[in-house]
């Protein structure tokens, strides 16, 4: 079920469209449904929507290691797709769940940068294929295979860009973050990320130790995949849907200029691109 566009909402879409047209650095091929998603994520605040769109492209322009070389059929991406399972689905209350599970005991195959690149790719696929505007977004991460070896895989520069993108540039309404099967040393790993996160985001994070049922205080058991005792399809099935969409968009990912700014032309005075800081 897609959200109905009211006359007032259409006026705001048109207003953002007109603004984009005055910004010589922004791509002009953004569909109305993409602009609507940004508006929705900002609760239809025009100024905030403009800032979010600017930051969305700013981070992408400054993250070639995450936005380029994204052929889903490449050996590196195929390996990443095999050790991680992703799911994006809607549950009760018009909420959207982003599920991620790592399957790599000992972290022998895990590549932090490649995982971040895959995240950008799956999010692009979701935006391209999905028009539903959720009331809120919930992230669920199963870290059953995470060990202290993760510290050696961590990349601070990429983590900084990734956290900024997730917190302020993605057109979603992030409300909850759940970490399942959190190990006893999770505080050490969280210590790597906490300095990069805004306080309001750290307050959204909930850790759930192995065999814990505390997640059910936030998400009903029925709204989880079958592997987690729920009524949703299995994580394997949900992951296949995500991978299928990614493969359908392969030609898009091969375009290194996709959703990047124009390199020619001067920006108007209203543009705030240079003032946006991602460091």
Backbone as JSON, one array per atom type, in Angstrom:
{
  "sequence": "XXXXXXXXXXXXXXXXXXXXXXXXXXXXXXXXXXXXXXXXXXXXXXXXXXXXXXXXXXXXXXXXXXXXXXXXXXXXXXXXXXXXXXXXXXXXXXXXXXXXXXXXXXXXXXXXXXXXXXXXXXXXXXXXXXXXXXXXXXXXXXXXXXXXXXXXXXXXXXXXXXXXXXXXXXXXXXXXXXXXXXXXXXXXXXXXXXXXXXXXXXXXXXXXXXXXXXXXXXXXXXXXXXXXXXXXXXXXXXXXXXXXXXXXXXXXXXXXXXXXXXXXXXXXXXXXXXXXXXX",
  "N": [[0.84, -1.2, 0.0], [0.65, 2.16, -0.97], [1.44, 5.5, 0.07], [-0.97, 8.1, 0.05], [-0.88, 11.05, -1.87], [-1.43, 14.24, -0.87], [-2.96, 17.41, -1.79], [-1.64, 19.52, -0.57], [0.78, 18.31, 0.09], [1.77, 17.8, -2.47], [2.23, 20.38, -3.32], [4.41, 21.03, -1.76], [6.27, 19.22, -2.71], [6.56, 20.25, -5.28], [7.65, 22.69, -4.6], [10.15, 21.94, -3.55], [11.16, 20.77, -5.85], [11.37, 23.04, -7.53], [13.31, 24.42, -6.11], [15.52, 22.65, -6.32], [15.97, 22.91, -9.03], [17.18, 25.38, -9.13], [19.63, 24.95, -8.09], [22.6, 24.46, -9.29], [24.41, 22.42, -8.9], [23.08, 20.17, -8.08], [21.62, 17.05, -9.1], [19.22, 16.84, -11.75], [17.43, 14.89, -12.29], [15.94, 13.71, -10.31], [13.27, 11.87, -9.17], [9.81, 12.68, -8.41], [8.86, 11.03, -6.38], [11.13, 10.42, -4.97], [11.9, 12.89, -3.98], [9.68, 13.28, -2.4], [10.09, 11.33, -0.48], [12.27, 12.36, 0.91], [11.09, 14.68, 1.94], [9.12, 13.55, 3.58], [10.71, 12.19, 5.45], [11.71, 14.31, 6.82], [9.57, 15.32, 8.08], [8.07, 17.02, 6.53], [9.17, 19.53, 6.64], [10.39, 22.21, 4.98], [12.92, 23.62, 4.92], [14.57, 21.91, 6.42], [14.42, 19.66, 4.81], [15.76, 20.53, 2.5], [18.34, 20.84, 3.55], [18.9, 18.18, 4.24], [18.87, 16.89, 1.74], [21.04, 18.2, 0.54], [23.12, 17.31, 2.22], [22.98, 14.57, 1.8], [23.94, 14.31, -0.85], [26.42, 15.51, -0.54], [27.85, 13.81, 1.2], [27.9, 11.48, -0.35], [29.37, 12.35, -2.57], [31.81, 12.69, -1.36], [32.61, 10.17, -0.71], [33.94, 8.09, -2.34], [35.01, 5.55, -1.97], [32.91, 4.14, -1.04], [30.78, 4.49, -2.73], [31.59, 4.05, -5.35], [32.62, 1.37, -7.61], [30.67, -0.75, -7.36], [29.62, -3.07, -8.44], [27.35, -5.61, -8.23], [27.9, -8.18, -9.03], [30.56, -8.54, -8.83], [33.5, -10.23, -7.56], [34.24, -9.39, -4.92], [31.91, -8.13, -3.95], [30.11, -10.22, -4.16], [31.13, -11.98, -2.27], [30.69, -10.49, 0.06], [27.91, -10.41, 0.06], [27.35, -13.02, 0.6], [28.11, -13.5, 3.24], [26.62, -11.84, 4.76], [23.28, -11.16, 5.74], [20.46, -9.4, 4.69], [17.47, -7.57, 5.32], [14.49, -5.86, 4.51], [11.54, -4.77, 5.55], [7.98, -4.22, 6.14], [6.17, -3.73, 9.16], [3.64, -4.08, 11.78], [1.84, -1.08, 12.64], [2.71, 0.54, 10.62], [5.48, 0.53, 10.41], [8.9, 0.35, 9.44], [11.29, -2.18, 9.08], [14.76, -2.66, 9.27], [16.83, -5.16, 8.81], [19.77, -6.83, 9.73], [22.17, -9.35, 9.54], [25.11, -10.97, 10.49], [27.09, -13.56, 9.21], [29.68, -14.99, 9.82], [31.73, -16.61, 11.4], [34.43, -15.89, 13.53], [35.18, -13.84, 11.93], [36.61, -14.1, 9.53], [36.19, -13.59, 6.84], [35.08, -11.12, 6.77], [34.82, -7.71, 5.77], [35.06, -4.49, 6.61], [34.82, -2.06, 5.13], [33.81, -3.0, 2.71], [31.41, -4.02, 3.6], [30.13, -1.67, 4.38], [29.95, -0.45, 1.89], [28.19, -2.2, 0.67], [25.97, -1.69, 2.22], [25.27, 0.96, 1.45], [24.6, 0.38, -1.17], [22.4, -1.4, -0.92], [20.58, 0.28, 0.33], [20.18, 2.22, -1.63], [18.93, 0.61, -3.53], [16.59, 0.0, -2.17], [15.37, 2.57, -2.02], [14.93, 3.04, -4.71], [13.13, 1.07, -5.42], [10.98, 1.05, -3.66], [8.06, 2.64, -2.56], [6.64, 3.13, -0.3], [5.94, 5.04, 2.59], [7.11, 4.94, 5.66], [5.95, 5.17, 9.08], [7.86, 5.09, 11.01], [11.3, 4.04, 11.31], [13.09, 1.09, 12.03], [16.03, -0.36, 13.14], [17.55, -3.52, 13.2], [20.1, -5.49, 14.34], [21.82, -8.47, 14.15], [24.4, -9.65, 15.89], [25.72, -12.04, 16.28], [28.05, -13.33, 15.41], [30.07, -11.57, 15.9], [33.26, -10.67, 17.09], [36.04, -9.68, 19.22], [37.88, -9.26, 17.3], [36.82, -7.61, 15.5], [37.65, -5.05, 16.0], [40.09, -4.83, 14.71], [39.26, -4.71, 12.14], [37.92, -2.42, 11.85], [37.27, 0.81, 10.45], [37.92, 4.04, 10.87], [37.53, 6.42, 9.38], [35.66, 5.67, 7.39], [33.61, 4.81, 9.08], [32.87, 7.23, 10.27], [31.78, 8.66, 8.11], [29.71, 6.91, 7.42], [28.08, 6.85, 9.74], [27.26, 9.52, 9.86], [25.81, 9.71, 7.5], [23.75, 7.83, 7.96], [22.48, 8.96, 10.18], [21.76, 11.62, 9.49], [21.43, 12.04, 6.71], [20.13, 10.04, 5.26], [16.91, 9.4, 3.91], [14.92, 8.62, 6.04], [12.92, 7.78, 8.95], [14.37, 7.32, 11.58], [14.02, 5.54, 14.55], [14.49, 3.49, 16.39], [17.16, 1.31, 17.42], [18.36, -1.88, 17.5], [20.45, -4.28, 18.96], [21.08, -7.54, 18.6], [21.92, -10.6, 20.33], [24.09, -9.59, 21.71], [27.44, -9.55, 22.69], [29.38, -10.09, 25.74], [31.44, -8.27, 25.71], [30.51, -6.07, 24.39], [30.48, -3.42, 25.11], [33.06, -2.51, 24.67], [33.27, -2.57, 21.89], [31.2, -0.85, 21.23], [32.26, 1.42, 22.23], [33.93, 2.27, 20.22], [32.25, 3.36, 18.34], [30.53, 5.16, 19.64], [31.58, 7.87, 20.05], [31.14, 8.92, 17.55], [28.49, 9.23, 17.19], [25.41, 11.03, 17.5], [23.89, 12.18, 20.53], [21.12, 11.74, 20.69], [20.83, 9.61, 19.02], [22.38, 7.59, 20.19], [20.79, 7.12, 22.35], [18.77, 5.71, 21.25], [19.65, 3.18, 20.95], [19.57, -0.22, 21.81], [20.72, -2.95, 23.62], [20.67, -6.46, 23.39], [21.25, -9.33, 25.05], [22.41, -12.75, 24.3], [19.8, -15.2, 24.01], [17.99, -13.61, 25.21], [14.8, -12.03, 25.8], [14.15, -9.44, 25.64], [13.87, -7.85, 23.41], [11.27, -8.09, 22.6], [9.91, -6.23, 24.01], [9.86, -4.07, 22.47], [9.41, -4.74, 19.81], [6.93, -6.8, 18.58], [6.86, -10.37, 18.84], [5.7, -11.64, 16.69], [6.24, -9.96, 14.59], [8.77, -10.48, 13.76], [11.28, -12.25, 11.75], [10.76, -15.7, 10.73], [12.85, -17.32, 11.62], [13.44, -16.19, 14.01], [11.38, -16.76, 15.6], [9.11, -15.47, 14.74], [6.33, -14.31, 12.63], [6.88, -13.38, 10.17], [8.34, -13.9, 6.86], [11.15, -16.18, 6.48], [14.51, -15.14, 7.33], [16.24, -15.75, 5.31], [14.55, -15.84, 3.06], [13.63, -13.18, 3.04], [16.03, -11.86, 2.69], [16.7, -12.73, 0.13], [14.89, -11.33, -1.41], [15.85, -8.73, -1.16], [18.4, -8.99, -2.34], [17.63, -9.72, -4.93], [16.43, -7.34, -5.82], [18.63, -5.67, -5.74], [20.2, -6.87, -7.75], [18.57, -6.37, -9.93], [18.97, -3.72, -10.25], [21.5, -3.46, -11.21], [22.7, -2.16, -13.49], [22.37, 0.46, -12.8], [24.11, 0.76, -10.62], [26.52, 0.44, -11.89], [26.9, 2.8, -13.09], [28.93, 5.31, -12.41], [28.3, 7.91, -11.83], [25.88, 8.05, -10.66], [23.38, 9.52, -8.68], [25.04, 11.66, -7.86], [26.62, 14.89, -7.53], [26.54, 17.6, -9.92], [29.46, 18.49, -11.63], [30.05, 20.8, -12.93], [29.41, 24.32, -13.32], [28.24, 27.08, -11.31], [27.25, 27.36, -7.91], [24.18, 28.55, -6.48], [23.5, 31.38, -4.33], [21.92, 30.43, -2.3], [22.62, 27.86, -1.89], [24.08, 25.56, 0.35], [26.2, 23.93, 0.33], [29.04, 23.94, 0.73], [29.22, 24.53, 3.36], [28.52, 22.34, 4.75], [29.54, 19.92, 6.97], [31.23, 16.91, 7.22], [33.06, 15.75, 8.77]],
  "CA": [[0.0, 0.0, 0.0], [1.44, 3.37, -1.05], [0.85, 6.65, 0.72], [-1.68, 9.0, -0.84], [-0.3, 12.39, -1.9], [-2.44, 15.29, -0.77], [-2.68, 18.62, -2.57], [-0.64, 20.28, 0.18], [2.07, 17.62, -0.07], [2.22, 18.02, -3.85], [2.75, 21.75, -3.38], [5.74, 21.0, -1.16], [7.13, 18.52, -3.67], [6.83, 21.21, -6.34], [8.54, 23.71, -4.03], [11.49, 21.35, -3.52], [11.56, 20.62, -7.25], [11.78, 24.35, -8.0], [14.58, 24.73, -5.45], [16.54, 21.81, -6.94], [16.25, 23.48, -10.35], [18.05, 26.55, -8.98], [20.92, 24.48, -7.56], [23.27, 23.9, -10.47], [25.22, 21.26, -8.56], [22.24, 19.01, -7.79], [21.08, 16.37, -10.3], [17.85, 17.28, -12.07], [16.61, 13.73, -12.66], [15.34, 13.11, -9.12], [11.83, 11.71, -9.34], [8.98, 13.26, -7.35], [8.72, 10.09, -5.27], [12.36, 10.52, -4.18], [11.78, 14.15, -3.25], [8.66, 13.04, -1.37], [10.69, 10.54, 0.61], [13.05, 13.29, 1.72], [10.13, 15.52, 2.66], [8.5, 12.72, 4.62], [11.7, 11.91, 6.49], [11.91, 15.57, 7.56], [8.24, 15.72, 8.56], [7.58, 18.03, 5.6], [9.82, 20.81, 6.9], [11.09, 22.55, 3.74], [14.33, 23.94, 5.14], [15.27, 20.7, 6.84], [14.49, 18.79, 3.64], [16.84, 21.04, 1.66], [19.61, 20.51, 4.2], [19.1, 16.73, 4.16], [19.23, 16.58, 0.36], [22.41, 18.68, 0.35], [24.04, 16.43, 2.94], [22.91, 13.29, 1.1], [24.85, 14.34, -1.99], [27.74, 15.88, -0.04], [28.52, 12.6, 1.7], [28.13, 10.57, -1.47], [30.48, 12.9, -3.36], [33.06, 12.56, -0.61], [32.79, 8.78, -0.29], [34.12, 7.23, -3.51], [35.29, 4.18, -1.54], [31.64, 3.5, -0.69], [29.82, 4.7, -3.81], [32.12, 3.51, -6.6], [32.97, -0.06, -7.66], [29.57, -1.44, -6.67], [29.02, -4.13, -9.26], [26.94, -6.71, -7.34], [28.41, -9.46, -9.53], [32.01, -8.6, -8.64], [33.87, -11.2, -6.52], [34.22, -8.78, -3.59], [30.53, -7.92, -3.52], [29.49, -11.55, -4.0], [31.58, -12.5, -0.98], [29.99, -9.74, 1.1], [26.51, -10.83, 0.05], [27.25, -14.38, 1.14], [28.31, -13.58, 4.7], [25.66, -10.95, 5.43], [21.89, -11.25, 5.3], [19.76, -8.14, 4.88], [16.02, -7.61, 5.09], [13.78, -4.59, 4.66], [10.12, -5.12, 5.44], [7.06, -3.41, 6.94], [5.46, -4.44, 10.22], [2.5, -3.38, 12.35], [2.06, 0.32, 12.96], [3.35, 1.18, 9.47], [6.9, 0.68, 10.71], [9.8, -0.34, 8.53], [12.4, -2.84, 9.77], [16.0, -2.91, 8.53], [17.44, -6.28, 9.54], [21.12, -7.21, 9.26], [22.74, -10.47, 10.29], [26.42, -11.38, 10.02], [27.34, -15.0, 9.3], [31.09, -15.17, 9.54], [32.42, -16.92, 12.66], [35.85, -15.55, 13.51], [35.38, -12.68, 11.05], [37.67, -14.42, 8.58], [35.88, -13.03, 5.53], [34.45, -9.81, 6.92], [35.54, -6.51, 5.33], [34.22, -3.39, 7.09], [34.57, -1.12, 4.04], [32.94, -3.66, 1.76], [30.09, -4.1, 4.22], [29.55, -0.33, 4.29], [29.61, -0.24, 0.48], [26.98, -2.99, 0.42], [24.88, -0.98, 2.88], [24.87, 2.04, 0.56], [23.99, -0.22, -2.34], [21.08, -1.93, -0.57], [19.7, 1.42, 0.61], [19.81, 2.79, -2.93], [17.96, -0.32, -4.13], [15.33, 0.2, -1.44], [14.79, 3.84, -2.43], [14.53, 2.94, -6.1], [12.08, 0.07, -5.62], [9.95, 1.11, -2.64], [7.42, 3.95, -2.46], [5.91, 3.26, 0.96], [6.53, 5.96, 3.56], [6.85, 4.37, 6.98], [5.81, 6.1, 10.2], [9.17, 5.1, 11.66], [12.22, 3.0, 10.86], [13.73, 0.35, 13.12], [17.19, -1.16, 12.72], [17.82, -4.69, 14.03], [21.37, -6.11, 13.92], [22.19, -9.69, 14.87], [25.87, -9.66, 15.88], [26.1, -13.33, 16.88], [29.39, -13.74, 15.01], [31.02, -10.5, 16.17], [34.28, -10.92, 18.11], [36.92, -8.53, 19.41], [38.64, -9.09, 16.08], [36.17, -6.53, 14.77], [38.45, -3.84, 16.22], [41.14, -4.79, 13.69], [38.61, -4.5, 10.85], [37.25, -1.12, 11.92], [37.86, 1.91, 9.69], [37.35, 5.23, 11.48], [37.1, 7.37, 8.36], [34.43, 5.14, 6.81], [32.6, 4.81, 10.13], [32.41, 8.6, 10.45], [30.89, 8.97, 6.98], [28.55, 6.03, 7.5], [27.2, 7.28, 10.83], [26.68, 10.8, 9.46], [24.83, 9.39, 6.46], [22.61, 7.15, 8.57], [21.83, 9.84, 11.14], [21.27, 12.9, 9.01], [21.26, 12.17, 5.26], [19.19, 9.06, 4.72], [15.51, 9.84, 4.03], [14.14, 7.7, 6.86], [12.59, 8.27, 10.28], [15.0, 6.36, 12.49], [13.49, 5.66, 15.91], [15.02, 2.46, 17.27], [18.26, 0.48, 16.95], [18.47, -3.03, 18.39], [21.6, -5.15, 18.71], [20.76, -8.86, 19.14], [23.04, -11.48, 20.67], [25.2, -8.72, 22.08], [28.41, -10.25, 23.54], [29.72, -9.42, 27.0], [32.4, -7.21, 25.45], [29.9, -5.12, 23.47], [30.82, -2.04, 25.52], [34.34, -2.16, 24.04], [32.99, -2.29, 20.48], [30.36, 0.34, 21.19], [33.15, 2.54, 22.51], [34.5, 2.74, 18.96], [31.23, 4.09, 17.59], [29.8, 6.17, 20.41], [32.01, 9.26, 19.8], [30.72, 9.35, 16.22], [27.04, 9.3, 17.16], [24.72, 12.06, 18.27], [23.3, 11.64, 21.76], [19.76, 11.27, 20.45], [20.94, 8.3, 18.36], [22.86, 6.62, 21.18], [19.66, 6.82, 23.22], [17.88, 4.8, 20.52], [20.29, 1.87, 20.86], [19.25, -1.18, 22.88], [21.49, -4.19, 23.48], [19.94, -7.63, 23.87], [22.19, -10.46, 25.14], [21.91, -14.04, 23.77], [18.67, -15.86, 24.67], [17.16, -12.6, 25.87], [13.52, -11.74, 25.17], [13.9, -8.02, 25.84], [13.49, -7.23, 22.14], [9.81, -8.12, 22.49], [9.37, -5.03, 24.65], [9.84, -3.02, 21.45], [8.85, -5.32, 18.59], [6.24, -8.04, 18.92], [7.51, -11.55, 18.3], [5.08, -11.94, 15.39], [6.79, -9.07, 13.57], [10.13, -10.89, 13.45], [11.38, -13.36, 10.79], [10.46, -17.03, 11.27], [14.02, -17.84, 12.34], [13.46, -15.56, 15.32], [10.12, -17.09, 16.24], [8.04, -14.59, 14.29], [5.41, -14.71, 11.56], [7.39, -12.89, 8.9], [9.11, -14.92, 6.15], [12.47, -16.41, 7.04], [15.5, -14.14, 6.96], [16.77, -16.18, 4.01], [13.6, -15.39, 2.04], [13.64, -11.72, 3.02], [17.32, -11.47, 2.12], [16.65, -12.99, -1.31], [14.15, -10.22, -2.04], [16.76, -7.59, -1.21], [19.42, -9.3, -3.34], [16.99, -9.68, -6.24], [16.26, -5.94, -6.17], [19.97, -5.17, -6.02], [20.61, -7.37, -9.05], [17.76, -5.69, -10.95], [19.49, -2.36, -10.39], [22.94, -3.54, -11.48], [23.13, -1.14, -14.44], [22.42, 1.73, -12.06], [25.34, 0.78, -9.81], [27.68, 0.52, -12.78], [27.02, 4.22, -13.44], [29.68, 5.94, -11.32], [27.77, 9.25, -11.57], [24.52, 7.94, -10.14], [23.11, 10.28, -7.47], [26.16, 12.52, -7.48], [26.38, 16.26, -7.96], [27.13, 18.04, -11.17], [30.77, 19.08, -11.35], [30.18, 22.07, -13.63], [28.44, 25.34, -12.97], [28.37, 27.67, -9.98], [26.11, 27.18, -7.02], [23.51, 29.79, -6.14], [23.79, 31.83, -2.98], [21.16, 29.67, -1.3], [23.25, 26.55, -1.67], [24.86, 25.51, 1.58], [27.01, 22.73, 0.16], [30.37, 24.06, 1.3], [29.14, 24.67, 4.81], [28.17, 21.06, 5.36], [30.76, 19.28, 7.47], [31.01, 15.5, 7.52], [34.16, 15.27, 9.6]],
  "C": [[0.88, 1.25, 0.0], [0.7, 4.53, -0.41], [0.19, 7.57, -0.3], [-1.07, 10.4, -0.74], [-1.4, 13.42, -1.89], [-2.03, 16.49, -1.61], [-1.58, 19.44, -1.89], [0.75, 19.65, 0.05], [2.63, 17.84, -1.46], [2.82, 19.41, -4.01], [4.18, 21.8, -2.83], [6.74, 20.27, -2.04], [7.54, 19.49, -4.77], [7.8, 22.29, -5.86], [9.98, 23.2, -3.97], [12.02, 21.18, -4.93], [12.08, 21.94, -7.81], [13.12, 24.75, -7.39], [15.72, 23.94, -6.07], [16.95, 22.39, -8.29], [17.18, 24.68, -10.27], [19.45, 26.18, -8.49], [21.68, 23.76, -8.66], [24.06, 22.63, -10.17], [24.38, 20.01, -8.31], [21.71, 18.38, -9.07], [19.61, 16.74, -10.51], [16.92, 16.11, -12.4], [16.01, 13.02, -11.44], [13.82, 13.06, -9.29], [11.08, 12.34, -8.17], [8.91, 12.34, -6.14], [9.98, 10.09, -4.38], [12.33, 11.8, -3.36], [10.75, 14.01, -2.12], [9.24, 12.28, -0.2], [11.55, 11.44, 1.51], [12.14, 14.19, 2.55], [9.53, 14.77, 3.85], [9.47, 12.49, 5.77], [11.95, 13.13, 7.37], [10.59, 16.14, 8.06], [7.74, 16.96, 7.83], [8.05, 19.44, 5.93], [10.7, 21.13, 5.69], [12.57, 22.79, 3.95], [15.14, 22.71, 5.55], [15.43, 19.73, 5.68], [15.62, 19.23, 2.72], [18.19, 20.66, 2.24], [19.92, 19.02, 4.07], [19.51, 16.31, 2.75], [20.67, 17.01, 0.08], [23.41, 17.72, 0.99], [24.1, 15.05, 2.29], [23.92, 13.25, -0.04], [26.28, 14.7, -1.57], [28.51, 14.63, 0.4], [28.83, 11.64, 0.57], [29.3, 11.05, -2.33], [31.82, 12.67, -2.68], [33.34, 11.13, -0.14], [32.96, 7.85, -1.49], [34.39, 5.77, -3.13], [34.02, 3.41, -1.19], [30.62, 3.54, -1.83], [30.29, 4.14, -5.14], [32.39, 2.01, -6.48], [31.92, -0.91, -6.94], [28.89, -2.49, -7.54], [28.65, -5.31, -8.36], [27.42, -8.08, -7.79], [29.92, -9.58, -9.36], [32.32, -9.6, -7.53], [33.78, -10.63, -5.11], [32.8, -8.61, -3.07], [29.81, -9.25, -3.33], [29.88, -12.16, -2.67], [30.84, -11.81, 0.16], [28.53, -10.16, 1.2], [26.31, -12.21, 0.65], [27.36, -14.43, 2.65], [27.37, -12.65, 5.48], [24.27, -11.18, 4.86], [21.21, -9.94, 5.64], [18.27, -8.32, 4.61], [15.46, -6.21, 5.32], [12.3, -4.9, 4.47], [9.29, -4.28, 6.41], [6.33, -4.27, 7.96], [4.3, -3.6, 10.73], [2.85, -1.94, 12.71], [2.75, 1.08, 11.85], [4.82, 1.47, 9.74], [7.74, -0.16, 9.74], [10.97, -0.9, 9.31], [13.57, -3.05, 8.8], [16.76, -3.97, 9.32], [18.78, -6.64, 8.9], [21.66, -8.3, 10.16], [24.08, -10.86, 9.66], [26.6, -12.87, 10.24], [28.78, -15.27, 8.89], [31.85, -15.41, 10.85], [33.92, -16.63, 12.56], [36.2, -14.35, 12.65], [36.52, -12.91, 10.06], [37.46, -13.75, 7.23], [35.43, -11.57, 5.6], [35.38, -8.66, 6.53], [34.64, -5.33, 5.67], [33.85, -2.42, 5.96], [33.6, -1.72, 3.03], [31.51, -3.78, 2.3], [29.39, -2.75, 4.15], [29.14, -0.02, 2.85], [28.31, -1.0, 0.14], [25.76, -2.32, 1.06], [24.36, 0.15, 1.99], [24.11, 1.48, -0.64], [22.58, -0.72, -2.04], [20.1, -0.8, -0.26], [19.26, 2.1, -0.67], [18.74, 1.92, -3.6], [16.59, -0.14, -3.48], [14.63, 1.47, -1.88], [14.25, 3.77, -3.85], [13.3, 2.05, -6.3], [10.88, 0.22, -4.69], [9.39, 2.52, -2.51], [6.71, 4.16, -1.12], [6.67, 4.16, 1.94], [6.15, 5.51, 4.96], [6.75, 5.45, 8.05], [7.12, 6.19, 10.97], [9.99, 3.92, 11.14], [12.96, 2.41, 12.05], [14.87, -0.48, 12.55], [17.4, -2.3, 13.72], [19.08, -5.36, 13.49], [21.66, -7.33, 14.79], [23.71, -9.85, 14.76], [26.43, -10.95, 16.48], [27.53, -13.75, 16.56], [30.45, -12.66, 15.25], [31.98, -10.91, 17.3], [35.12, -9.65, 18.28], [37.8, -8.29, 18.19], [38.07, -7.96, 15.23], [36.98, -5.24, 14.88], [39.53, -3.7, 15.14], [40.56, -4.53, 12.3], [38.05, -3.09, 10.73], [38.02, -0.05, 11.15], [37.19, 3.2, 10.15], [36.79, 6.21, 10.46], [35.77, 6.94, 7.74], [33.3, 5.17, 7.84], [32.02, 6.2, 10.35], [31.43, 8.99, 9.34], [29.58, 8.17, 7.08], [27.57, 6.5, 8.57], [26.52, 8.61, 10.49], [25.56, 10.59, 8.43], [23.57, 8.78, 7.07], [21.8, 8.08, 9.46], [21.12, 11.03, 10.5], [20.97, 13.0, 7.52], [20.28, 11.18, 4.65], [17.75, 9.53, 4.92], [14.64, 8.8, 4.75], [13.83, 8.37, 8.19], [13.1, 7.26, 11.31], [14.54, 6.6, 13.93], [14.1, 4.65, 16.88], [16.18, 1.72, 16.59], [18.45, -0.64, 17.96], [19.65, -3.91, 17.97], [21.32, -6.49, 19.4], [22.01, -9.68, 19.37], [24.31, -10.68, 21.0], [26.15, -9.46, 23.02], [28.72, -9.45, 24.79], [30.67, -8.25, 26.81], [31.84, -6.12, 24.53], [30.25, -3.68, 23.82], [32.12, -1.58, 24.87], [34.12, -1.81, 22.56], [32.16, -1.02, 20.34], [31.19, 1.59, 21.45], [33.79, 3.1, 21.26], [33.54, 3.68, 18.23], [30.63, 5.27, 18.33], [30.26, 7.6, 20.15], [31.53, 9.81, 18.46], [29.21, 9.6, 16.15], [26.49, 10.47, 17.97], [24.04, 11.41, 19.48], [21.91, 11.06, 21.51], [19.76, 9.9, 19.77], [21.41, 7.25, 19.36], [21.72, 6.21, 22.12], [18.65, 5.88, 22.56], [18.38, 3.36, 20.57], [19.98, 1.01, 22.08], [20.01, -2.47, 22.61], [20.72, -5.34, 24.12], [20.88, -8.83, 23.88], [21.58, -11.74, 24.57], [20.8, -14.61, 24.66], [17.77, -14.88, 25.43], [15.85, -12.41, 25.1], [13.17, -10.26, 25.3], [13.51, -7.3, 24.56], [11.98, -7.12, 22.02], [9.15, -6.94, 23.2], [9.22, -3.89, 23.65], [9.18, -3.49, 20.16], [8.17, -6.63, 18.97], [6.9, -9.22, 18.22], [6.98, -11.87, 16.91], [5.67, -11.1, 14.26], [8.23, -9.4, 13.2], [10.15, -12.01, 12.41], [11.12, -14.7, 11.49], [11.62, -17.59, 12.08], [14.12, -17.29, 13.76], [12.12, -15.74, 16.04], [8.94, -16.28, 15.8], [7.2, -15.16, 13.17], [5.84, -14.18, 10.2], [8.12, -14.03, 8.17], [10.49, -15.09, 6.79], [13.43, -15.32, 6.58], [16.11, -14.46, 5.61], [15.88, -15.69, 2.88], [13.63, -13.87, 1.91], [14.93, -11.19, 2.39], [17.32, -11.65, 0.6], [15.92, -11.86, -2.04], [15.05, -9.0, -2.19], [17.81, -7.8, -2.31], [18.85, -9.23, -4.74], [16.84, -8.23, -6.72], [17.61, -5.32, -6.52], [20.42, -5.6, -7.41], [19.83, -6.69, -10.18], [18.3, -4.29, -11.23], [20.98, -2.33, -10.77], [23.43, -2.44, -12.42], [23.24, 0.23, -13.77], [23.71, 1.84, -11.28], [26.59, 0.91, -10.67], [27.91, 1.96, -13.25], [27.67, 4.95, -12.27], [29.18, 7.35, -10.98], [26.37, 9.23, -10.98], [24.39, 8.64, -8.79], [24.35, 10.98, -6.94], [25.9, 13.92, -8.04], [27.05, 16.54, -9.3], [28.44, 18.75, -10.85], [30.94, 20.45, -12.0], [29.13, 23.06, -13.12], [28.64, 25.85, -11.56], [27.09, 27.46, -9.18], [25.48, 28.54, -6.74], [23.84, 30.15, -4.71], [23.09, 30.99, -1.93], [21.82, 28.35, -0.97], [24.15, 26.6, -0.44], [25.88, 24.38, 1.52], [28.36, 22.83, 0.86], [30.35, 24.1, 2.82], [28.83, 23.36, 5.52], [29.44, 20.31, 5.72], [30.47, 17.82, 7.8], [32.13, 14.93, 8.36], [33.86, 15.5, 11.09]]
}
